[in-house]
Amino acid sequence: MTLMLGRQDIVVQTHGLGRLPALDICARAILLHWRGAVFQSGATAQVYVGYGAIPWGREHEIFVYRDRDALDNWEEFEAHAGNANTMIYLLAYDETQVTVVVDDATAREMAPLILAMQRSIWNMSTQLYPLEKAA
């Protein structure tokens, strides 16, 4: 499978939260923008019906599709122009970062999603570690 069209990797720092909580936060931030998002395991290709079905302790790679149509198009046609920016690939193997892979990080539909992930992680980390962040 051809993974992405333009493929841009964005490193999002976890700010002390660790990789798995940060991965979860990224998924939640995407859901705020893509309410019909569909999640798929990057390791097994299992499709999760709903956010609550994702086994967060086991997943380190998650594909997030804008909706079911986007997933179906990716499965049928793989990377082609009609699928641009309809899928986000999240990888969390390092405790200090989550890698967010998109087609075009500056695209109108992607930039707010990436910013939402970065801000959500930062906001959560400052709530958990307020004195450390103030220093």
C-alpha positions, -999 to +999 in steps of 0.1 A: +000+000+000+013+034-009+011+053+024+007+089+015+007+113-015+030+141-004+040+127+030+050+152+056+060+141+090+053+165+119+068+157+153+045+166+182+063+168+215+045+149+244+057+174+270+062+147+297+028+130+291+044+100+274+036+085+241+004+066+247-015+094+265-003+118+238-015+094+211-049+093+228-050+131+230-042+134+193-070+111+184-095+131+205-083+163+189-089+149+155-124+138+165-132+174+173-127+183+136-136+150+120-167+139+139-172+109+117-135+098+119-128+061+115-098+045+133-076+016+120-047-002+136-014+005+118-002-029+129-031-052+122-054-031+099-083-038+122-109-011+119-123+001+152-160+010+154-159+041+175-132+057+196-141+036+227-131+004+208-095+013+204-072-007+228-050+023+237-025+003+257-016-019+227-017+005+197+013+025+187+002+033+152-032+045+142-046+055+109-074+081+113-097+085+083-120+116+079-150+092+076-160+058+064-160+069+027-123+080+031-114+046+046-132+028+017-114+050-009-080+044+007-086+007+007-098+006-029-075+032-045-047+038-020-028+071-024-043+091-052-052+128-056-089+123-045-077+109-011-053+138-003-056+150+033-084+125+042-062+103+064-038+110+092-012+085+103-002+087+140+029+069+153+039+067+190+071+048+196+091+074+215+080+086+249+088+122+240+069+125+207+041+115+185+048+116+147+018+129+127+020+120+090-002+139+066-001+147+029+002+185+032+006+200+067-001+235+053-034+225+036-065+243+048-080+211+062-048+199+079-032+229+096-060+233+122-059+196+130-022+196+136-025+228+157-053+212+177-031+181+185-002+203+196-023+226+217-042+197+233-011+180+244+004+212+257-027+221+276-030+187+292+007+188+302+004+222+318-026+210+338-006+179+350+027+196+356+019+234+361+050+242+383+074+226+359+060+245+329+061+278+347+098+274+355 
